[in-house]
Amino acid sequence: MANVAVIGAQWGDEGKGKIVDWLAERADVVVRFQGGHNAGHTLVVGETVYKLSLLPSGIVRGTPSVIGNGVVLDPWALKAEVEKLRAQGVEITPDRLMIADNCALILPFHRDLDALREDASGAGKIGTTRRGIGPAYEDKVGRRAIRVCDLAHLDDLGAQLDRLTAHHDALRAGFGEPPIDRARLLRELREIAPFVLPFAQPVWRMLGDARAAGKRILFEGAQGVLLDVDHGTYPFVTSSNTISGTAAGGSGLGPSAVGFVLGIAKAYTTRVGSGPFPTELDDATGTRLGERGHEFGTVTGRKRRCGWFDAVLVRQSVAVSGVTGIALTKLDVLDGFDEVKICVGYRLNGAELDYFPAHYADQAAVEPIYETIEGWQQSTAGARSWAELPAAAIKYIRRVEELINCPVALVSTSPERNDTILVRDPFAD
């Protein structure tokens, strides 16, 4: 049986939460391997809606869930999310939730810096969620981060705090802000440490044991490939690598542990925040997609920009992430259109391109080349087999497969966990 890595193949918000939750029934362990609480995963189970930001989506099913070392962890956001889910009846104990003890922390001054930078950026705003993700990753690679394991050694933080304050106090002064209050920070860390530490352990050992025992591991990514710090629409990206290759480094397992790579893609395209978006529709069709798809960010509540499916972008995501199969979500949002369009290429300065260029100016200037496909009037909402889909919807799916050079393994037809058509079981490969 294969392990499975789930990643977003667009700009995030593709419906990864539902797919991971659905796959978690077949998994023995679920691992978040990058990002932070800027992610937003919505699960619908019967009449209950669960909104997750930091916790792995498997936690709702009771599948043992891991926050890997590639994640940056806001301990106060963790506590709030755990308490919220417990209030909804979800049992969360150290047997069900494990946090890598070498995971870097997001601290209050990271959030401050995130907001200060964004507010001062003018036309250069990136569209950050202001949750401190980027500054926390900067401190991690700058070798001045405070990590989960440090919560058990707060009396020994002197040298690390010296490095942190030397860096951040200079930045804060530039924004007219006072230095970091070290005493307050230590006090806040002492208060939160007893909540976090029971979940902390060397998860690489646990995951290694699980793999050796033949257990099925589900790696859960956040955001999407087009927000990858290297392969995305830079600089309008997140601060981590969102591609499948990060699943190994962000969890403490070798690359051979990552088996089937399942890319999640909507049947159309959305984006939150700033940055290029070739197929964006600023018209009634875009509004219709947004209204039917309830396109508002789980974390920020921001309205998502909407457009037709961009096969060029998804094909690029498939290539750089080694995607084995696609889970196509929100097919039902396209119900009722007389025709639907797919972007099959770009025009840039009179030339045709079959890839998305790296430079922002070129990305902003490309014009989509569309292929028009017959729509369908019948409803696909709630379909759980090919037989329930209109012929035109199946034709659309098959054309998507051809254009992105990747087969569709799953089709999601509503937010409900069981409204899913299984074409190819990722765990069976």
RODO-2510 file (C-alpha; in nm, 4 decimals, decimal comma):
residues 429
     n   res          X          Y          Z
     1     m     0,0000     0,0000     0,0000
     2     a     0,1308     0,3460    -0,0929
     3     n     0,1668     0,6484     0,1269
     4     v    -0,0071     0,9542    -0,0174
     5     a     0,0917     1,3217    -0,0294
     6     v    -0,1904     1,5708    -0,0864
     7     i    -0,1011     1,9122    -0,2280
     8     g    -0,2887     2,2017    -0,3825
     9     a    -0,2314     2,2308    -0,7570
    10     q    -0,3501     2,5911    -0,7857
    11     w    -0,3361     2,8919    -0,5492
    12     g    -0,4738     2,7083    -0,2481
    13     d    -0,8394     2,6847    -0,1421
    14     e    -0,8881     2,3854    -0,3735
    15     g    -1,0749     2,1744    -0,1166
    16     k    -0,7809     1,9854     0,0326
    17     g    -0,9466     1,9627     0,3740
    18     k    -1,2385     1,7559     0,2494
    19     i    -1,0150     1,5276     0,0418
    20     v    -0,7701     1,4694     0,3266
    21     d    -1,0596     1,4009     0,5628
    22     w    -1,2052     1,1555     0,3100
    23     l    -0,8701     0,9816     0,2632
    24     a    -0,8020     0,9786     0,6381
    25     e    -1,0500     0,6936     0,6734
    26     r    -0,7978     0,4815     0,4809
    27     a    -0,4885     0,6244     0,6515
    28     d    -0,3192     0,5320     0,9779
    29     v    -0,1454     0,8682     1,0294
    30     v    -0,1987     1,2187     0,8840
    31     v     0,0945     1,4646     0,8747
    32     r     0,0931     1,8416     0,8101
    33     f     0,4364     1,9163     0,6654
    34     q     0,4542     2,2929     0,5952
    35     g     0,2805     2,6253     0,6390
    36     g     0,1097     2,7544     0,9491
    37     h    -0,2305     2,8744     1,0615
    38     n    -0,2621     3,0785     0,7427
    39     a    -0,4064     2,7620     0,5882
    40     g    -0,7814     2,7150     0,5847
    41     h    -0,9466     2,3736     0,5562
    42     t    -1,3238     2,3366     0,5845
    43     l    -1,4782     1,9957     0,6569
    44     v    -1,8515     1,9292     0,6348
    45     v    -1,9688     1,6212     0,8242
    46     g    -2,3462     1,5928     0,8196
    47     e    -2,4794     1,9147     0,9681
    48     t    -2,1513     2,0070     1,1346
    49     v    -1,8897     2,2332     0,9780
    50     y    -1,5323     2,2167     1,1065
    51     k    -1,2893     2,4950     1,0153
    52     l    -0,9235     2,4072     1,0594
    53     s    -0,6167     2,6242     1,0154
    54     l    -0,3293     2,4496     1,1880
    55     l    -0,4488     2,1047     1,2876
    56     p    -0,4238     1,8229     1,0318
    57     s    -0,7603     1,7438     0,8762
    58     g    -0,7451     1,3846     0,9996
    59     i    -0,8015     1,5020     1,3564
    60     v    -1,1790     1,5185     1,3029
    61     r    -1,1934     1,1479     1,2126
    62     g    -0,9774     1,0552     1,5080
    63     t    -0,6879     0,9494     1,2850
    64     p    -0,3542     1,0070     1,4638
    65     s    -0,2390     1,3462     1,3396
    66     v     0,1057     1,5032     1,3298
    67     i     0,2254     1,8622     1,2976
    68     g     0,5636     1,8170     1,1335
    69     n     0,8849     2,0119     1,1720
    70     g     0,8228     2,1949     0,8419
    71     v     0,5285     2,3799     0,9985
    72     v     0,5662     2,7083     1,1884
    73     l     0,3491     2,6850     1,4982
    74     d     0,1636     2,9643     1,6745
    75     p     0,1053     2,8056     2,0181
    76     w    -0,1770     3,0428     2,1076
    77     a    -0,3557     2,9769     1,7780
    78     l    -0,3080     2,6048     1,8427
    79     k    -0,4699     2,6326     2,1851
    80     a    -0,7656     2,8298     2,0474
    81     e    -0,8219     2,5809     1,7643
    82     v    -0,7976     2,2786     1,9934
    83     e    -1,0451     2,4328     2,2364
    84     k    -1,2850     2,5177     1,9532
    85     l    -1,2796     2,1633     1,8153
    86     r    -1,3148     2,0116     2,1605
    87     a    -1,6270     2,2236     2,2031
    88     q    -1,7575     2,0612     1,8823
    89     g    -1,7008     1,7163     2,0328
    90     v    -1,3647     1,6304     1,8742
    91     e    -1,1358     1,4416     2,1105
    92     i    -0,7817     1,5805     2,1003
    93     t    -0,5235     1,4104     2,3212
    94     p    -0,1460     1,3490     2,2952
    95     d    -0,2331     1,0070     2,1523
    96     r    -0,4211     1,1695     1,8651
    97     l    -0,2157     1,4856     1,8117
    98     m     0,1636     1,4898     1,8023
    99     i     0,3789     1,7969     1,7410
   100     a     0,7397     1,7831     1,6218
   101     d     0,9610     1,9017     1,9053
   102     n     1,1883     2,0736     1,6516
   103     c     0,9018     2,2796     1,5086
   104     a     0,9694     2,6579     1,4996
   105     l     0,7303     2,8875     1,6854
   106     i     0,5404     3,1932     1,5648
   107     l     0,5663     3,4578     1,8367
   108     p     0,3678     3,7793     1,8925
   109     f     0,6356     4,0037     1,7417
   110     h     0,6243     3,7954     1,4216
   111     r     0,2599     3,8926     1,3798
   112     d     0,3471     4,2556     1,4524
   113     l     0,6222     4,2609     1,1910
   114     d     0,4022     4,0926     0,9323
   115     a     0,1368     4,3631     0,9685
   116     l     0,3839     4,6519     0,9862
   117     r     0,5534     4,5447     0,6646
   118     e     0,2273     4,4914     0,4802
   119     d     0,0890     4,8285     0,5868
   120     a     0,4072     5,0035     0,4742
   121     s     0,4256     4,8293     0,1365
   122     g     0,1784     5,0494    -0,0503
   123     a     0,1299     4,9177    -0,4034
   124     g     0,3735     4,6359    -0,3221
   125     k     0,1381     4,4596    -0,0834
   126     i     0,1656     4,0807    -0,1131
   127     g    -0,1675     3,9979     0,0497
   128     t    -0,0266     3,8233     0,3562
   129     t    -0,2686     3,6916     0,6176
   130     r    -0,0725     3,8925     0,8811
   131     r    -0,0331     3,5873     1,1002
   132     g     0,3462     3,6037     1,1251
   133     i     0,4179     3,3103     0,8958
   134     g     0,6857     3,4778     0,6843
   135     p     0,8797     3,6400     0,9706
   136     a     0,8774     3,3081     1,1608
   137     y     1,0260     3,1245     0,8619
   138     e     1,2846     3,4020     0,8283
   139     d     1,3931     3,3488     1,1880
   140     k     1,4063     2,9734     1,1326
   141     v     1,6468     2,9966     0,8393
   142     g     1,8301     3,2798     1,0176
   143     r     1,9018     3,0358     1,3049
   144     r     1,7423     3,2494     1,5721
   145     a     1,4030     3,0759     1,6076
   146     i     1,2531     2,9546     1,9322
   147     r     1,1278     2,5999     1,8838
   148     v     0,8783     2,3753     2,0594
   149     c     1,1565     2,1957     2,2463
   150     d     1,2736     2,5296     2,3882
   151     l     0,9480     2,5554     2,5845
   152     a     1,0927     2,2955     2,8216
   153     h     1,4122     2,5012     2,8654
   154     l     1,2912     2,8576     2,9038
   155     d     1,5591     2,9387     3,1630
   156     d     1,8227     2,8727     2,8963
   157     l     1,6875     3,1071     2,6290
   158     g     1,9261     3,3939     2,6933
   159     a     2,1524     3,3503     2,3892
   160     q     1,8587     3,2854     2,1542
   161     l     1,6745     3,5900     2,2819
   162     d     1,9878     3,7966     2,2266
   163     r     1,9954     3,6894     1,8626
   164     l     1,6236     3,7473     1,8207
   165     t     1,6130     4,0902     1,9799
   166     a     1,9266     4,2083     1,7972
   167     h     1,7456     4,1380     1,4716
   168     h     1,3888     4,2383     1,5558
   169     d     1,4539     4,5439     1,7705
   170     a     1,6369     4,7096     1,4797
   171     l     1,3456     4,6324     1,2478
   172     r     1,0909     4,7548     1,5007
   173     a     1,2837     5,0781     1,5516
   174     g     1,2627     5,1417     1,1795
   175     f     0,8834     5,1285     1,2089
   176     g     0,8837     5,3482     1,5194
   177     e     0,7956     5,0556     1,7469
   178     p     0,9457     4,9861     2,0931
   179     p     1,1880     4,6966     2,1512
   180     i     1,0598     4,3476     2,2291
   181     d     0,9572     4,3167     2,5937
   182     r     1,1664     4,0128     2,6844
   183     a     1,0142     3,9703     3,0298
   184     r     0,6625     3,9729     2,8872
   185     l     0,7577     3,7284     2,6122
   186     l     0,9069     3,4840     2,8630
   187     r     0,5994     3,5180     3,0822
   188     e     0,3700     3,4398     2,7895
   189     l     0,5825     3,1410     2,6894
   190     r     0,5747     3,0038     3,0449
   191     e     0,1962     3,0326     3,0422
   192     i     0,1482     2,8478     2,7097
   193     a     0,4225     2,5849     2,7533
   194     p     0,2166     2,3457     2,9738
   195     f    -0,0477     2,3281     2,7019
   196     v     0,1905     2,2585     2,4124
   197     l     0,4530     2,0306     2,5674
   198     p     0,2317     1,7232     2,6282
   199     f     0,1839     1,6997     2,2492
   200     a     0,5558     1,7394     2,1687
   201     q     0,7788     1,4497     2,0696
   202     p     1,0405     1,3475     1,8101
   203     v     0,7770     1,2664     1,5517
   204     w     1,0351     1,1519     1,2971
   205     r     1,0829     0,8426     1,5159
   206     m     0,7114     0,7751     1,5421
   207     l     0,6662     0,8185     1,1676
   208     g     0,9654     0,5969     1,0964
   209     d     0,8188     0,3256     1,3178
   210     a     0,4810     0,3628     1,1459
   211     r     0,6408     0,3274     0,8057
   212     a     0,8427     0,0235     0,9142
   213     a     0,5211    -0,1360     1,0392
   214     g     0,3581    -0,0907     0,6971
   215     k     0,1132     0,1736     0,8152
   216     r    -0,0330     0,4154     0,5631
   217     i     0,0836     0,7747     0,6006
   218     l    -0,1097     1,0654     0,4539
   219     f     0,0970     1,3830     0,4047
   220     e    -0,1146     1,6982     0,4081
   221     g     0,0105     2,0129     0,2383
   222     a    -0,1176     2,3659     0,2858
   223     q    -0,1741     2,6418     0,0283
   224     g    -0,0931     2,5384    -0,3311
   225     v     0,1954     2,4902    -0,5745
   226     l     0,1336     2,8306    -0,7319
   227     l     0,2098     2,9830    -0,3897
   228     d     0,5368     2,7908    -0,3537
   229     v     0,8226     3,0267    -0,2625
   230     d     1,0302     2,8916    -0,5548
   231     h     0,7768     2,7700    -0,8099
   232     g     0,4859     3,0057    -0,7465
   233     t     0,3949     3,3553    -0,8673
   234     y     0,6796     3,5221    -0,6773
   235     p     0,6721     3,7503    -0,4813
   236     f     0,2983     3,6893    -0,4316
   237     v     0,3635     3,3557    -0,2644
   238     t     0,3779     3,1974     0,0786
   239     s     0,7037     3,1585     0,2725
   240     s     0,7475     2,7829     0,2398
   241     n     0,7796     2,5205    -0,0306
   242     t     0,4343     2,3793    -0,0968
   243     i     0,5387     2,1132    -0,3504
   244     s     0,5265     1,7427    -0,2705
   245     g     0,9027     1,7205    -0,2244
   246     t     0,8625     1,9124     0,1004
   247     a     0,6608     1,6278     0,2526
   248     a     0,9825     1,4384     0,3246
   249     g     1,1869     1,7209     0,4751
   250     g     0,8903     1,8696     0,6597
   251     s     0,8058     1,5464     0,8390
   252     g     1,1417     1,3814     0,9004
   253     l     1,1026     1,0940     0,6561
   254     g     1,3139     1,0295     0,3478
   255     p     1,1841     1,1091    -0,0023
   256     s     1,1171     0,7425    -0,0757
   257     a     0,8408     0,7543     0,1882
   258     v     0,6268     0,9785    -0,0334
   259     g     0,4371     0,7513    -0,2701
   260     f     0,1260     0,8643    -0,4588
   261     v     0,1094     1,2425    -0,5041
   262     l    -0,2500     1,3635    -0,5213
   263     g    -0,2890     1,7166    -0,6544
   264     i    -0,6124     1,8967    -0,5690
   265     a    -0,7577     2,1298    -0,8319
   266     k    -1,0899     2,3066    -0,8616
   267     a    -1,2848     2,2655    -1,1829
   268     y    -1,2308     2,6411    -1,2218
   269     t    -0,9677     2,8731    -1,0689
   270     t    -0,9630     3,1013    -0,7657
   271     r    -0,7093     3,3196    -0,5924
   272     v    -0,7086     3,5221    -0,2682
   273     g    -0,5051     3,8404    -0,2368
   274     s    -0,2691     4,0090    -0,4796
   275     g    -0,0796     3,8679    -0,7740
   276     p    -0,1252     3,7725    -1,1387
   277     f    -0,4271     3,5662    -1,2445
   278     p    -0,4520     3,5154    -1,6230
   279     t    -0,8056     3,3721    -1,6353
   280     e    -0,9643     3,6057    -1,3784
   281     l    -1,3183     3,7101    -1,4701
   282     d    -1,4271     4,0574    -1,3600
   283     d    -1,7784     4,0082    -1,4937
   284     a    -2,1067     3,8340    -1,4232
   285     t    -1,9530     3,4922    -1,4905
   286     g    -1,6828     3,5508    -1,2284
   287     t    -1,9460     3,6674    -0,9820
   288     r    -2,1570     3,3606    -1,0557
   289     l    -1,8636     3,1277    -0,9925
   290     g    -1,7874     3,3028    -0,6643
   291     e    -2,1456     3,2972    -0,5423
   292     r    -2,2091     2,9347    -0,6371
   293     g    -1,8738     2,8236    -0,4986
   294     h    -1,9087     3,0274    -0,1754
   295     e    -1,5656     3,1678    -0,2467
   296     f    -1,4585     3,3331     0,0741
   297     g    -1,1343     3,2505     0,2561
   298     t    -1,1701     3,0098     0,5505
   299     v    -0,9046     3,1969     0,7496
   300     t    -0,9426     3,5598     0,6400
   301     g    -1,2989     3,5746     0,5098
   302     r    -1,1650     3,7599     0,2064
   303     k    -1,3553     3,7264    -0,1211
   304     r    -1,1729     3,5051    -0,3692
   305     r    -1,1061     3,6116    -0,7252
   306     c    -1,2574     3,3644    -0,9743
   307     g    -1,1888     3,2550    -1,3315
   308     w    -1,1935     2,9664    -1,5763
   309     f    -0,9778     2,6566    -1,5320
   310     d    -0,6172     2,7247    -1,6310
   311     a    -0,4717     2,4017    -1,7705
   312     v    -0,1310     2,5633    -1,8279
   313     l    -0,0864     2,6423    -1,4605
   314     v    -0,2104     2,3054    -1,3393
   315     r     0,0089     2,1226    -1,5923
   316     q     0,3062     2,3158    -1,4531
   317     s     0,2075     2,2225    -1,0959
   318     v     0,1800     1,8575    -1,1996
   319     a     0,5298     1,8705    -1,3466
   320     v     0,7163     2,0410    -1,0596
   321     s     0,5418     1,8344    -0,7935
   322     g     0,5426     1,4951    -0,9619
   323     v     0,1648     1,4639    -0,9309
   324     t     0,0378     1,1087    -0,9852
   325     g    -0,3324     1,1894    -0,9983
   326     i    -0,5682     1,4863    -0,9641
   327     a    -0,8666     1,5268    -0,7347
   328     l    -1,1013     1,7583    -0,9227
   329     t    -1,3234     1,9510    -0,6812
   330     k    -1,6318     2,1724    -0,7058
   331     l    -1,7429     2,0283    -1,0384
   332     d    -2,0999     2,1121    -0,9382
   333     v    -2,0227     2,4863    -0,9459
   334     l    -2,0068     2,4612    -1,3265
   335     d    -2,3591     2,3142    -1,3499
   336     g    -2,5935     2,5199    -1,5648
   337     f    -2,3402     2,7019    -1,7826
   338     d    -2,4199     2,6896    -2,1543
   339     e    -2,0481     2,6691    -2,2198
   340     v    -1,7324     2,6491    -2,0119
   341     k    -1,3824     2,7549    -2,1058
   342     i    -1,0359     2,6152    -2,0391
   343     c    -0,7150     2,8124    -2,0777
   344     v    -0,4864     2,6043    -2,3033
   345     g    -0,2020     2,8524    -2,3583
   346     y    -0,0943     3,2169    -2,3367
   347     r    -0,0043     3,5006    -2,5679
   348     l     0,2821     3,7253    -2,4635
   349     n     0,4160     4,0023    -2,6885
   350     g     0,2805     3,8297    -2,9970
   351     a     0,4253     3,4867    -2,9109
   352     e     0,2399     3,1812    -2,7818
   353     l     0,3558     3,0144    -2,4577
   354     d     0,2694     2,6727    -2,3160
   355     y     0,4068     2,7558    -1,9703
   356     f     0,3758     3,0330    -1,7107
   357     p     0,6799     3,2636    -1,7209
   358     a     0,8832     3,3317    -1,4062
   359     h     0,8946     3,7122    -1,4092
   360     y     0,6062     3,9003    -1,2513
   361     a     0,5777     4,1511    -1,5362
   362     d     0,5425     3,8695    -1,7903
   363     q     0,2967     3,6866    -1,5662
   364     a     0,0822     3,9982    -1,5431
   365     a     0,0974     4,0564    -1,9198
   366     v     0,0036     3,7125    -2,0545
   367     e    -0,3317     3,6757    -2,2246
   368     p    -0,5146     3,3423    -2,1976
   369     i    -0,5928     3,1351    -2,5047
   370     y    -0,9253     2,9628    -2,4448
   371     e    -1,0859     2,6456    -2,5674
   372     t    -1,4655     2,6440    -2,5371
   373     i    -1,6469     2,3282    -2,4314
   374     e    -2,0202     2,2565    -2,4225
   375     g    -2,1696     2,2971    -2,0772
   376     w    -2,4334     2,0857    -1,9048
   377     q    -2,7679     2,1736    -1,7518
   378     q    -2,8115     1,8693    -1,5293
   379     s    -2,6946     1,8811    -1,1680
   380     t    -2,3770     1,7016    -1,0673
   381     a    -2,4162     1,7965    -0,7014
   382     g    -2,3854     1,4931    -0,4765
   383     a    -2,2894     1,2507    -0,7549
   384     r    -2,0930     0,9498    -0,6301
   385     s    -2,0407     0,7559    -0,9545
   386     w    -1,9624     0,8239    -1,3205
   387     a    -2,3107     0,7039    -1,4089
   388     e    -2,4610     1,0019    -1,2255
   389     l    -2,2625     1,2581    -1,4275
   390     p    -2,3900     1,4207    -1,7480
   391     a    -2,1993     1,3194    -2,0602
   392     a    -2,0809     1,6782    -2,1128
   393     a    -1,9356     1,6892    -1,7601
   394     i    -1,7436     1,3670    -1,8258
   395     k    -1,6183     1,5144    -2,1533
   396     y    -1,4964     1,8208    -1,9626
   397     i    -1,3079     1,6038    -1,7109
   398     r    -1,1462     1,3992    -1,9890
   399     r    -1,0326     1,7153    -2,1675
   400     v    -0,8804     1,8471    -1,8438
   401     e    -0,6870     1,5209    -1,8087
   402     e    -0,5470     1,5544    -2,1604
   403     l    -0,4407     1,9143    -2,1125
   404     i    -0,2668     1,8720    -1,7761
   405     n    -0,0965     1,5413    -1,8664
   406     c    -0,2357     1,3728    -1,5574
   407     p    -0,5321     1,1431    -1,4836
   408     v    -0,8177     1,2399    -1,2543
   409     a    -0,8206     1,0069    -0,9539
   410     l    -1,1111     1,1617    -0,7593
   411     v    -1,4007     1,3929    -0,8377
   412     s    -1,5666     1,5925    -0,5596
   413     t    -1,9247     1,7031    -0,6218
   414     s    -2,0110     1,8834    -0,2970
   415     p    -1,8523     1,9781     0,0379
   416     e    -2,0019     1,6631     0,1951
   417     r    -1,7292     1,4092     0,2685
   418     n    -1,8996     1,1186     0,0891
   419     d    -2,0009     1,3076    -0,2247
   420     t    -1,6877     1,1844    -0,3988
   421     i    -1,6322     0,9706    -0,7088
   422     l    -1,3344     0,7409    -0,6639
   423     v    -1,1644     0,6683    -0,9963
   424     r    -0,8314     0,5475    -0,8638
   425     d    -0,7539     0,4724    -0,4993
   426     p    -0,4260     0,6509    -0,4147
   427     f    -0,3542     0,4108    -0,1282
   428     a    -0,3776     0,1097    -0,3588
   429     d    -0,0810     0,2111    -0,5746
***
